[in-house]
Amino acid sequence: MHWNIETIRRDHGKDYLAKVPKNDGFTCISSHIDYRKEYKGFYNTYSQLTAGPLEGRIDISLTVVRCRGKGKRTLEKTS
């Protein structure tokens, strides 16, 4: 649904817009270690992961990251 200023004022009151942070534009930065909703005045459209890390081995995760980083389309099984 597209919202305009009048719709927002009617739904939330005239003082609501003064509380909304203003951004210079949009960006998409997919950082899970140092996630920020805003970056250098830009709104980050990337959504932070809801799940946190679990204890244990990370071989498969590292393999996926390495493959994606090299542009490979297949995964190699690690032992």
C-alpha positions as CSV (number, residue, x, y, z in Angstrom):
1,M,0.0,0.0,0.0
2,H,1.4,3.4,-0.9
3,W,1.3,5.9,1.9
4,N,1.4,9.6,1.4
5,I,1.9,12.4,4.0
6,E,-1.8,13.0,4.6
7,T,-2.4,9.3,5.3
8,I,0.4,9.1,7.8
9,R,-0.8,12.2,9.6
10,R,-4.3,10.9,9.7
11,D,-3.2,7.5,11.0
12,H,-0.5,8.6,13.5
13,G,-1.0,12.3,14.2
14,K,0.7,15.4,12.9
15,D,3.7,15.2,15.3
16,Y,4.6,11.6,14.2
17,L,6.5,12.8,11.1
18,A,8.9,14.9,13.2
19,K,10.0,11.7,15.0
20,V,10.7,9.7,11.8
21,P,14.4,9.6,10.9
22,K,15.3,11.3,7.6
23,N,17.7,9.5,5.2
24,D,19.5,10.5,2.0
25,G,18.5,7.3,0.2
26,F,18.6,3.6,0.3
27,T,21.4,1.0,0.4
28,C,21.6,-2.7,0.9
29,I,24.5,-3.9,3.1
30,S,24.2,-7.5,4.2
31,S,26.4,-7.5,7.3
32,H,25.4,-9.9,10.1
33,I,28.4,-9.1,12.3
34,D,28.1,-5.4,12.3
35,Y,24.5,-4.9,11.1
36,R,23.2,-1.3,11.1
37,K,19.7,-0.2,10.1
38,E,21.2,3.1,8.8
39,Y,24.6,3.5,7.2
40,K,26.2,7.0,6.4
41,G,22.8,8.6,6.2
42,F,21.2,5.8,4.1
43,Y,18.4,3.4,5.1
44,N,19.6,-0.2,4.9
45,T,16.9,-2.2,3.1
46,Y,18.6,-5.5,4.2
47,S,16.8,-7.3,7.0
48,Q,18.9,-8.7,9.9
49,L,18.8,-12.4,10.5
50,T,16.4,-13.3,13.3
51,A,18.3,-16.5,14.3
52,G,21.6,-16.3,16.2
53,P,24.7,-18.5,15.9
54,L,24.7,-21.9,17.6
55,E,27.7,-23.7,19.1
56,G,29.2,-26.4,17.1
57,R,31.1,-27.0,13.9
58,I,30.9,-24.6,11.0
59,D,32.4,-26.6,8.2
60,I,29.3,-26.6,6.0
61,S,28.7,-22.9,6.5
62,L,32.3,-22.0,5.6
63,T,32.0,-24.1,2.5
64,V,28.9,-22.3,1.4
65,V,30.5,-18.9,2.0
66,R,33.7,-19.9,0.1
67,C,31.6,-21.2,-2.8
68,R,29.5,-18.1,-3.0
69,G,32.5,-15.9,-2.8
70,K,34.2,-17.7,-5.7
71,G,31.1,-17.9,-7.8
72,K,30.9,-21.7,-7.8
73,R,27.5,-23.3,-8.2
74,T,28.2,-26.6,-6.4
75,L,29.1,-27.4,-2.9
76,E,31.9,-29.7,-1.9
77,K,31.4,-32.1,1.0
78,T,33.8,-31.6,3.9
79,S,34.8,-34.3,6.3
